Amino acid sequence: MRTHKGHKGNKGHKATDTLTADSPHLDRSLGLLQAVSANMLMMIGVGPFLTIPFMLDAMGGPHIIYAWLAGAVLALCDGLVYAQLGAALPGSGGPFVYLREAYKPFGIGPLMGFLFIFQVMLVAPLSIAGGAVGFADYLRFYWTTMGARAHDGVAAAVAIGMTALLYRHIKDVGRLSVIMLVVVAATVGWVVLAGLWQFSFAQAFDFPPSAYTLDRSLVGRIGAVSLLAMYNYGGYNNVCNIAEEIRDPQRTVPRAIVWSIVLVVALYVVMSTVIIGVIPWSEARQTRAIASEFIARTFVNPAAGRAAAVVMMGLILIVTASSLYAVILGYSRIPFAAAREGQFFRVFARLHPTKHFPHVSLITLGALTVPFCFFSLGQLVSWLILVQIASQFIWQCAGVILLRRYRADVPQPFVMWLYPIPALVALALWVYVFVSAPTSGIAFAVLFLLTGVVAYFVFRR
């Protein structure tokens, strides 16, 4: 990664050093391993195990690798945007600080920061609830008689449980994150290794003729399915939200982002290819517990296969809970950062007196999540991505360029490779994914953005 050695020892600057000796402060206790773990735990949840069948159905064939790779290009380009911004402004709150500082020369810095916080109060509960609902959905593989009330109750209980696990010092959180990552790696590794013995290359790459014709239909399908791919990749920016608790963030944040993206993309591409190479895509798109069904088919003995499928279900539930753990960790730091700088309710700036973490913010987000646990996963995913694109992602891609050009007072210890091409590519791809979405989702995201603008001017009064 390209760094500017002249800024290597710079731990802060005017843009983020607004703290006084009496201000609440966080402890820098996380290294590169813990930072990568925090990202990967958020990225690898129940998402791919639930969405692979939907991706196959939407693509109309096994060629979902197109969407995975398109999403990978977008994730890497967007990840480099976060890497550059995260190294320049390594404080808690991540994008809240980035957008506020990047647009400050144009007089709309406070507006952009407010819009981010405004959308976080919707996006954070949606993200957490999405994982919790996915947990309950996958549990149906074993609990086949689960009713609607039980399903919603399980989702709410998981969200509350993971919030409670985070009620501890960040050093303990870091250790638990590494342990969870080991379980995640074992789960994905089992899927890949088990499938290699029965993998059919011809079956996995039996693409229909339409997959080789680059027309409007194929491009539209790739764009729509890339929305699901980005939902699965989401989380590579988690480290930016906790940058104030990371050692040497100018170097650690960019490395954690790039490493987590590369590793997760490789895992998802290999895992989905192996699954399709064992289960024909026409059958795989109809199951809602694809990993458990996959593991069952790798056994000759049906009873042993069923037992293994139940074990896989248990591991996936642990993976899902681990992902929720990372999601709540990252989002809980954003209201804290905004409140500390007077941009949000002051109560959120409070830290636990002995464990030094934003306990008010953590508990509030956990509570706000519960009502969203009563929605379907499909609704949550669509709202989540589209609102973020309209309210944050596209503005951030432009913001990284504006910050470098108009904020000479902000050191840039890391500059993305081939600057500014990745930022421009990410901007174009986010717009492409947005316009490929259903009209109702686009309308909801735009309306939410406009509501945020109105709320800002009401707040300013």
HURANOR-V725597 format. One record per residue. RES is the residue in one small letter. SS is DSSP state (alpha for helix, beta for strand, coil for the rest). Layout:
# HURANOR-V725597
RES_SS + RES_SS
This chain:
# HURANOR-V725597
m_coil + r_coil + t_beta + h_coil + k_alpha + g_alpha + h_alpha + k_coil + g_coil + n_coil + k_coil + g_coil + h_coil + k_coil + a_coil + t_coil + d_coil + t_coil + l_coil + t_coil + a_coil + d_coil + s_coil + p_coil + h_coil + l_coil + d_coil + r_coil + s_coil + l_beta + g_coil + l_alpha + l_alpha + q_alpha + a_alpha + v_alpha + s_alpha + a_alpha + n_alpha + m_alpha + l_alpha + m_alpha + m_alpha + i_coil + g_coil + v_coil + g_alpha + p_alpha + f_alpha + l_alpha + t_alpha + i_alpha + p_alpha + f_alpha + m_alpha + l_alpha + d_alpha + a_alpha + m_alpha + g_coil + g_coil + p_coil + h_coil + i_coil + i_alpha + y_alpha + a_alpha + w_alpha + l_alpha + a_alpha + g_alpha + a_alpha + v_alpha + l_alpha + a_alpha + l_alpha + c_alpha + d_alpha + g_alpha + l_alpha + v_alpha + y_alpha + a_alpha + q_alpha + l_alpha + g_alpha + a_alpha + a_alpha + l_coil + p_coil + g_coil + s_coil + g_coil + g_coil + p_alpha + f_alpha + v_alpha + y_alpha + l_alpha + r_alpha + e_alpha + a_alpha + y_coil + k_alpha + p_alpha + f_alpha + g_coil + i_coil + g_alpha + p_alpha + l_alpha + m_alpha + g_alpha + f_alpha + l_alpha + f_alpha + i_alpha + f_alpha + q_alpha + v_alpha + m_alpha + l_alpha + v_alpha + a_alpha + p_alpha + l_alpha + s_alpha + i_alpha + a_alpha + g_alpha + g_alpha + a_alpha + v_alpha + g_alpha + f_alpha + a_alpha + d_alpha + y_alpha + l_alpha + r_coil + f_coil + y_coil + w_coil + t_coil + t_coil + m_coil + g_coil + a_alpha + r_alpha + a_alpha + h_alpha + d_alpha + g_alpha + v_alpha + a_alpha + a_alpha + a_alpha + v_alpha + a_alpha + i_alpha + g_alpha + m_alpha + t_alpha + a_alpha + l_alpha + l_coil + y_coil + r_coil + h_coil + i_alpha + k_alpha + d_alpha + v_alpha + g_alpha + r_alpha + l_alpha + s_alpha + v_alpha + i_alpha + m_alpha + l_alpha + v_alpha + v_alpha + v_alpha + a_alpha + a_alpha + t_alpha + v_alpha + g_alpha + w_alpha + v_alpha + v_alpha + l_alpha + a_alpha + g_alpha + l_alpha + w_coil + q_coil + f_coil + s_coil + f_alpha + a_alpha + q_alpha + a_alpha + f_coil + d_coil + f_coil + p_coil + p_alpha + s_alpha + a_alpha + y_alpha + t_coil + l_coil + d_coil + r_alpha + s_alpha + l_alpha + v_alpha + g_alpha + r_alpha + i_alpha + g_alpha + a_alpha + v_alpha + s_alpha + l_alpha + l_alpha + a_alpha + m_alpha + y_alpha + n_alpha + y_alpha + g_coil + g_coil + y_coil + n_coil + n_alpha + v_alpha + c_alpha + n_alpha + i_coil + a_alpha + e_alpha + e_alpha + i_beta + r_coil + d_coil + p_alpha + q_alpha + r_alpha + t_alpha + v_alpha + p_alpha + r_alpha + a_alpha + i_alpha + v_alpha + w_alpha + s_alpha + i_alpha + v_alpha + l_alpha + v_alpha + v_alpha + a_alpha + l_alpha + y_alpha + v_alpha + v_alpha + m_alpha + s_alpha + t_alpha + v_alpha + i_alpha + i_alpha + g_alpha + v_alpha + i_coil + p_coil + w_alpha + s_alpha + e_alpha + a_alpha + r_coil + q_coil + t_coil + r_coil + a_coil + i_alpha + a_alpha + s_alpha + e_alpha + f_alpha + i_alpha + a_alpha + r_alpha + t_coil + f_coil + v_coil + n_coil + p_alpha + a_alpha + a_alpha + g_alpha + r_alpha + a_alpha + a_alpha + a_alpha + v_alpha + v_alpha + m_alpha + m_alpha + g_alpha + l_alpha + i_alpha + l_alpha + i_alpha + v_alpha + t_alpha + a_alpha + s_alpha + s_alpha + l_alpha + y_alpha + a_alpha + v_alpha + i_alpha + l_alpha + g_alpha + y_alpha + s_alpha + r_alpha + i_alpha + p_alpha + f_alpha + a_alpha + a_alpha + a_alpha + r_alpha + e_coil + g_coil + q_coil + f_coil + f_coil + r_alpha + v_alpha + f_alpha + a_alpha + r_coil + l_coil + h_coil + p_coil + t_coil + k_coil + h_coil + f_coil + p_coil + h_alpha + v_alpha + s_alpha + l_alpha + i_alpha + t_alpha + l_alpha + g_alpha + a_alpha + l_alpha + t_alpha + v_alpha + p_alpha + f_alpha + c_coil + f_coil + f_coil + s_coil + l_alpha + g_alpha + q_alpha + l_alpha + v_alpha + s_alpha + w_alpha + l_alpha + i_alpha + l_alpha + v_alpha + q_alpha + i_alpha + a_alpha + s_alpha + q_alpha + f_alpha + i_alpha + w_alpha + q_alpha + c_alpha + a_alpha + g_alpha + v_alpha + i_alpha + l_alpha + l_alpha + r_alpha + r_alpha + y_alpha + r_coil + a_coil + d_coil + v_coil + p_coil + q_coil + p_coil + f_beta + v_coil + m_coil + w_coil + l_coil + y_coil + p_coil + i_alpha + p_alpha + a_alpha + l_alpha + v_alpha + a_alpha + l_alpha + a_alpha + l_alpha + w_alpha + v_alpha + y_alpha + v_alpha + f_alpha + v_alpha + s_coil + a_coil + p_coil + t_alpha + s_alpha + g_alpha + i_alpha + a_alpha + f_alpha + a_alpha + v_alpha + l_alpha + f_alpha + l_alpha + l_alpha + t_alpha + g_alpha + v_alpha + v_alpha + a_alpha + y_alpha + f_alpha + v_alpha + f_alpha + r_alpha + r_coil
